[in-house]
């Protein structure tokens, strides 16, 4: 049997083993999954032995070797995971995947929030009295743009208020997804109104540059967390309204399991943002340095959450390498 026929004959079995391994990689498998895993593992092990004999230097042999090692670890319990490993696996792999699959809802959250921001910003820039419609009275009374950057200025006046508000917003964004997503959209829009009005006050006073230098280092992370929470809430609402072939209750239950994990995933983001706010915001470093740090945070977030896309592209490229028609041409 040549390499092309070998791949064509057995490729579906390899895909089934990969699918089974992915399903039970971070959960306790049931009996049916264990039986299925054993069947596919033994079959692929035999394929590996054949490949090592007849195609020892081919890339498919290396691929099968990695696949068998993964299967061996689960079949024989070598890879029993501690809680720490489960958490790390979730944060490194599952959490970005969950968001990647709900990227459209993340984009909607961002656009809704941006809409509120620009509306409040433009209105308040024209007439500062509009700020009273968007900002809480206690927050409005504490704001003094002239103190930005002075030694007497307390970062908690603006940035801490925003952080506390953003945590509340994240929780509400998810919880109000149960109201068909309407509550989620309103919370996101209002959050944009608040930030837009606040930014306009500082811009009117000629302190916009300083304001954003104090907000962005932690704000980039906090706003990302809010949009993730918004995506979770909107996705929950969508699966209730459009359950597909499932019942509404089952669709809501399945999506709820995933979106609750997404909310748990944003907790570390808020913790990181809080640490940055506590140490970077009041630090006596240049505003330019704070802008550069903000850009670094944004780039790291993009890389982190785009990782599933990059892996997906890599996997697609790998599958193309093993495509039978390609192999026949090569061999």
C-alpha positions as CSV (number, residue, x, y, z in Angstrom):
1,X,0.0,0.0,0.0
2,X,1.5,3.4,-1.0
3,X,1.3,6.4,1.3
4,X,-1.7,8.0,-0.6
5,X,-3.9,4.9,-0.2
6,X,-2.8,4.5,3.4
7,X,-3.9,8.1,4.3
8,X,-7.1,7.8,2.3
9,X,-8.1,4.6,4.0
10,X,-7.4,5.6,7.6
11,X,-7.7,9.4,7.7
12,X,-11.3,9.3,9.0
13,X,-10.2,7.1,12.0
14,X,-7.5,9.6,12.9
15,X,-10.0,12.5,12.8
16,X,-12.3,10.5,15.0
17,X,-9.6,9.9,17.6
18,X,-8.6,13.6,17.5
19,X,-12.3,14.6,18.0
20,X,-12.7,12.2,20.9
21,X,-9.5,13.5,22.6
22,X,-10.7,17.0,22.2
23,X,-14.0,16.2,23.8
24,X,-12.6,14.6,26.9
25,X,-9.4,16.6,27.3
26,X,-10.6,18.6,30.3
27,X,-13.7,16.7,31.5
28,X,-14.3,13.3,33.0
29,X,-15.3,11.0,30.2
30,X,-18.3,8.7,30.4
31,X,-18.3,5.0,29.7
32,X,-19.3,5.4,26.0
33,X,-16.5,7.9,25.4
34,X,-13.9,5.6,27.2
35,X,-15.0,2.7,25.0
36,X,-14.8,4.9,21.9
37,X,-11.4,6.2,22.9
38,X,-10.1,2.6,23.3
39,X,-11.3,1.5,19.9
40,X,-9.8,4.5,18.0
41,X,-6.6,4.4,20.1
42,X,-5.9,0.7,19.3
43,X,-6.7,1.3,15.6
44,X,-4.4,4.4,15.3
45,X,-1.6,2.5,17.2
46,X,-1.7,-0.2,14.5
47,X,-1.6,2.5,11.8
48,X,1.5,4.0,13.5
49,X,3.2,0.7,13.6
50,X,2.5,0.2,9.9
51,X,3.7,3.8,9.1
52,X,6.9,3.3,11.1
53,X,7.7,0.2,9.1
54,X,6.9,1.4,5.6
55,X,7.0,5.2,5.8
56,X,9.5,5.9,8.7
57,X,10.5,9.3,7.4
58,X,7.2,10.6,6.2
59,X,5.4,13.5,8.1
60,X,2.3,11.4,8.6
61,X,4.3,9.0,10.8
62,X,5.3,11.9,13.0
63,X,1.7,13.1,13.1
64,X,0.5,9.6,14.1
65,X,3.2,9.4,16.8
66,X,1.9,12.6,18.4
67,X,-1.7,11.4,18.2
68,X,-0.9,8.0,19.8
69,X,1.0,9.7,22.6
70,X,-2.0,11.9,23.4
71,X,-4.3,8.9,23.3
72,X,-2.0,6.9,25.5
73,X,-1.9,9.6,28.2
74,X,-5.7,9.5,28.4
75,X,-6.2,5.8,28.0
76,X,-3.7,4.9,30.8
77,X,-4.3,7.9,33.0
78,X,-0.8,9.4,32.7
79,X,-2.3,12.8,32.1
80,X,-4.6,13.0,35.1
81,X,-4.8,16.7,35.6
82,X,-4.6,18.7,38.8
83,X,-6.9,21.6,39.4
84,X,-4.1,23.9,38.5
85,X,-3.5,22.2,35.2
86,X,-7.2,22.3,34.4
87,X,-7.3,26.1,35.2
88,X,-4.2,26.7,33.1
89,X,-5.7,24.6,30.2
90,X,-8.9,26.6,30.4
91,X,-7.1,30.0,30.3
92,X,-4.6,29.1,27.7
93,X,-6.9,27.1,25.3
94,X,-10.6,26.9,26.1
95,X,-11.3,30.6,27.1
96,X,-9.8,32.0,23.9
97,X,-11.7,29.3,21.9
98,X,-15.0,30.2,23.5
99,X,-14.6,33.9,22.6
100,X,-13.2,33.1,19.1
101,X,-16.4,31.2,18.3
102,X,-18.5,34.1,19.6
103,X,-16.5,36.8,17.9
104,X,-19.5,38.3,16.2
105,X,-21.2,38.9,19.6
106,X,-17.9,40.5,20.9
107,X,-17.9,42.9,17.9
108,X,-21.6,43.8,18.5
109,X,-20.7,44.6,22.2
110,X,-17.9,46.8,21.1
111,X,-20.0,48.7,18.5
112,X,-22.8,49.2,21.0
113,X,-20.5,50.6,23.6
114,X,-18.7,52.7,21.0
115,X,-22.1,54.1,19.9
116,X,-22.9,55.3,23.4
117,X,-19.4,56.7,23.8
118,X,-19.5,58.9,20.7
119,X,-23.0,60.1,21.4
120,X,-22.2,61.3,24.9
121,X,-18.8,62.6,23.9
122,X,-20.2,64.7,21.1
123,X,-23.2,66.0,23.1
124,X,-21.0,66.9,26.1
125,X,-18.4,68.6,23.9
126,X,-21.2,70.8,22.6
127,X,-22.7,71.5,26.0
128,X,-21.1,70.3,29.2
129,X,-24.5,70.3,31.0
130,X,-25.3,67.1,29.1
131,X,-22.8,65.3,31.3
132,X,-25.3,65.5,34.1
133,X,-27.5,63.1,32.1
134,X,-24.8,60.5,31.8
135,X,-22.7,60.6,34.9
136,X,-23.7,59.7,38.5
137,X,-24.0,62.9,40.7
138,X,-21.3,61.8,43.1
139,X,-18.9,61.0,40.3
140,X,-19.6,64.3,38.6
141,X,-19.0,66.2,41.8
142,X,-15.6,64.7,42.3
143,X,-14.2,65.4,38.9
144,X,-11.7,68.2,38.5
145,X,-9.9,68.1,35.2
146,X,-7.3,70.6,36.3
147,X,-5.9,68.2,38.9
148,X,-5.0,65.6,36.3
149,X,-1.3,64.9,36.5
150,X,-0.7,67.0,39.6
151,X,0.7,65.5,42.7
152,X,-2.5,66.0,44.5
153,X,-4.6,64.2,41.9
154,X,-5.9,60.9,43.2
155,X,-6.3,58.2,40.4
156,X,-9.2,56.8,42.3
157,X,-11.3,59.9,41.4
158,X,-11.7,58.7,37.9
159,X,-10.0,55.4,37.1
160,X,-11.1,53.5,40.2
161,X,-14.7,54.7,39.7
162,X,-14.5,53.3,36.2
163,X,-13.0,50.0,37.3
164,X,-15.7,49.4,39.8
165,X,-18.3,50.4,37.3
166,X,-16.8,48.1,34.7
167,X,-17.0,45.1,37.0
168,X,-20.6,45.8,37.7
169,X,-21.2,46.3,33.9
170,X,-19.6,42.9,33.2
171,X,-21.8,41.1,35.6
172,X,-24.9,42.9,34.4
173,X,-24.0,42.3,30.7
174,X,-24.1,38.6,31.3
175,X,-27.0,38.3,33.7
176,X,-29.3,40.5,31.6
177,X,-28.7,38.3,28.6
178,X,-31.6,36.3,30.0
179,X,-33.8,39.3,29.0
180,X,-33.4,38.4,25.3
181,X,-30.2,40.5,25.1
182,X,-32.1,43.8,25.5
183,X,-30.7,44.4,29.0
184,X,-27.2,43.5,27.8
185,X,-27.3,46.0,24.9
186,X,-28.6,48.8,27.2
187,X,-25.9,48.2,29.8
188,X,-23.2,48.3,27.1
189,X,-24.6,51.5,25.6
190,X,-24.9,53.2,28.9
191,X,-21.3,52.3,29.8
192,X,-20.3,54.0,26.6
193,X,-22.3,57.1,27.5
194,X,-20.6,57.3,30.9
195,X,-17.1,57.1,29.5
196,X,-17.9,59.4,26.6
197,X,-19.2,62.1,28.9
198,X,-16.3,61.8,31.2
199,X,-13.8,62.0,28.4
200,X,-15.5,65.1,27.0
201,X,-15.1,66.9,30.3
202,X,-11.4,66.4,30.3
203,X,-11.0,67.2,26.6
204,X,-12.9,70.5,27.1
205,X,-10.5,71.4,29.9
206,X,-7.5,70.6,27.6
207,X,-6.5,67.5,29.5
208,X,-7.6,64.8,27.1
209,X,-4.0,63.6,26.5
210,X,-3.4,63.2,30.2
211,X,-6.8,61.6,30.8
212,X,-6.3,58.8,28.3
213,X,-2.8,58.2,29.5
214,X,-4.2,57.4,32.9
215,X,-7.2,55.4,31.6
216,X,-5.8,53.3,28.8
217,X,-3.2,51.2,30.6
218,X,-5.9,49.4,32.6
219,X,-8.8,50.4,30.5
220,X,-7.8,48.4,27.5
221,X,-8.0,45.2,29.6
222,X,-11.2,46.2,31.5
223,X,-13.1,47.2,28.3
224,X,-12.0,43.9,26.7
225,X,-13.4,42.0,29.7
226,X,-16.7,44.0,29.4
227,X,-17.1,43.2,25.8
228,X,-16.4,39.5,26.5
229,X,-19.2,39.6,29.2
230,X,-21.4,41.3,26.7
231,X,-20.6,38.6,24.1
232,X,-21.6,36.0,26.7
233,X,-24.9,37.7,27.4
234,X,-25.8,38.2,23.8
235,X,-24.8,34.6,22.9
236,X,-27.0,33.3,25.7
237,X,-29.9,35.4,24.3
238,X,-29.3,34.3,20.8
239,X,-29.3,30.6,21.6
240,X,-32.5,31.0,23.5
241,X,-34.1,32.8,20.5
242,X,-32.6,30.6,17.9
243,X,-32.2,27.1,19.4
244,X,-31.7,25.3,16.1
245,X,-32.7,21.7,16.3
246,X,-32.6,21.7,20.1
247,X,-35.3,22.8,22.5
248,X,-35.0,26.3,23.9
249,X,-34.3,25.0,27.4
250,X,-31.6,22.6,26.3
251,X,-30.0,25.2,24.0
252,X,-30.0,27.7,26.9
253,X,-28.5,25.2,29.3
254,X,-25.7,24.2,26.9
255,X,-24.8,27.8,26.1
256,X,-25.1,28.7,29.7
257,X,-22.4,26.2,30.7
258,X,-20.0,27.8,28.2
259,X,-20.9,31.5,28.9
260,X,-20.6,31.1,32.7
261,X,-17.0,29.9,32.0
262,X,-16.4,32.9,29.9
263,X,-17.5,35.1,32.8
264,X,-15.1,33.2,35.1
265,X,-12.4,33.9,32.5
266,X,-12.7,37.6,32.7
267,X,-12.0,37.6,36.4
268,X,-8.2,37.4,35.8
269,X,-8.5,40.2,33.4
270,X,-10.0,42.5,36.0
271,X,-7.4,41.4,38.5
272,X,-4.6,42.2,36.1
273,X,-6.3,45.6,35.3
274,X,-6.6,46.3,39.0
275,X,-2.9,45.6,39.6
276,X,-1.9,47.9,36.6
277,X,-4.2,50.6,37.9
278,X,-2.7,50.4,41.4
279,X,0.9,50.6,40.3
280,X,1.0,52.1,36.8
281,X,-1.7,54.7,36.8
282,X,-0.1,56.7,39.7
283,X,3.4,55.9,38.7
284,X,5.7,58.9,37.9
285,X,6.5,57.9,34.4
286,X,5.9,59.8,31.2
287,X,2.4,59.8,29.6
288,X,4.1,58.6,26.4
289,X,5.4,55.5,28.3
290,X,1.8,54.8,29.5
291,X,0.5,55.0,26.0
292,X,3.2,52.6,24.8
293,X,2.3,50.3,27.6
294,X,-1.4,50.5,26.6
295,X,-0.4,49.5,23.0
296,X,1.5,46.5,24.4
297,X,-1.5,45.4,26.4
298,X,-3.7,45.7,23.3
299,X,-1.2,43.7,21.1
300,X,-0.9,40.9,23.8
301,X,-4.7,40.7,24.0
302,X,-5.1,40.4,20.3
303,X,-2.4,37.7,20.1
304,X,-4.0,35.8,23.1
305,X,-7.6,35.8,21.7
306,X,-6.6,35.3,18.1
307,X,-4.6,32.2,19.0
308,X,-7.5,29.8,18.1
309,X,-7.6,31.4,14.7
310,X,-3.9,30.9,14.2
311,X,-4.2,27.3,15.4
312,X,-7.2,26.7,13.2
313,X,-5.2,27.9,10.2
314,X,-2.3,25.7,11.1
315,X,-4.6,22.7,11.5
316,X,-6.2,23.4,8.1
317,X,-2.7,23.5,6.6
318,X,-1.8,20.2,8.2
319,X,-5.0,18.6,6.9
320,X,-4.2,19.8,3.4
321,X,-0.8,18.1,3.7
322,X,-2.6,14.8,4.3
323,X,-5.2,15.3,1.6
324,X,-5.3,12.2,-0.6
325,X,-5.4,14.0,-3.9
326,X,-2.3,16.0,-2.9
327,X,-0.5,12.9,-1.8
328,X,-1.2,11.1,-5.0
329,X,0.4,13.9,-6.9
330,X,3.4,13.8,-4.7
331,X,3.9,10.1,-4.6
